[in-house]
Amino acid sequence: MRPHTCGICGARDESKFVYSGPHIKQICNSCGKYVKFVGKSTIPDAGEVRLRIWSITQDVDYIDVAKGSSGFIEGLTGIDKNIVYWRLYLEIRKMEAVS
C-alpha cells in the first residue's frame, strides 16, 4: 500500500480502513478524516501483512501488546481478517516510532 498525503492534516502515511455501511472507506491514519471509498481488493492480504509485521519485530510479547491496543480480534476470516491485521501493522509501526 502506498502512503497517502492527507488533504486535511498534511500527514503522509499509509491509511486505515473502516467499514461504512456495506462499503469500506480509507481514512487518514493521523487525523481520521475520510480519504475515499475503496474496493476490497485494495486491502493487503493478512499473510502479506504478517510478513511486514515480522520484518519490523519478532518479539511476540510486543506484538501481543499491539494486539491489545489495536483491538485485534482472533479467528476472523476474509476481509475482516485483512482489516484487523492491517490495523495491527499500523499500531506496531506507531509503537516503533515512539520507542
ChimeraX attribute file (.defattr): number of C-alpha atoms within 10 A of each C-alpha:
attribute: neighborCount
match mode: 1-to-1
recipient: residues
	/A:1	9
	/A:2	8
	/A:3	10
	/A:4	17
	/A:5	15
	/A:6	21
	/A:7	12
	/A:8	13
	/A:9	12
	/A:10	12
	/A:11	15
	/A:12	15
	/A:13	16
	/A:14	19
	/A:15	24
	/A:16	20
	/A:17	25
	/A:18	17
	/A:19	12
	/A:20	10
	/A:21	7
	/A:22	6
	/A:23	11
	/A:24	19
	/A:25	19
	/A:26	23
	/A:27	20
	/A:28	24
	/A:29	21
	/A:30	16
	/A:31	12
	/A:32	14
	/A:33	14
	/A:34	18
	/A:35	18
	/A:36	11
	/A:37	15
	/A:38	13
	/A:39	10
	/A:40	15
	/A:41	8
	/A:42	11
	/A:43	18
	/A:44	15
	/A:45	16
	/A:46	20
	/A:47	12
	/A:48	12
	/A:49	21
	/A:50	16
	/A:51	12
	/A:52	14
	/A:53	20
	/A:54	13
	/A:55	9
	/A:56	13
	/A:57	14
	/A:58	10
	/A:59	9
	/A:60	10
	/A:61	9
	/A:62	12
	/A:63	18
	/A:64	13
	/A:65	13
	/A:66	21
	/A:67	20
	/A:68	12
	/A:69	13
	/A:70	18
	/A:71	12
	/A:72	18
	/A:73	12
	/A:74	10
	/A:75	7
	/A:76	13
	/A:77	11
	/A:78	10
	/A:79	16
	/A:80	15
	/A:81	17
	/A:82	22
	/A:83	25
	/A:84	24
	/A:85	26
	/A:86	27
	/A:87	23
	/A:88	24
	/A:89	24
	/A:90	21
	/A:91	22
	/A:92	22
	/A:93	16
	/A:94	13
	/A:95	13
	/A:96	11
	/A:97	8
	/A:98	7
	/A:99	5
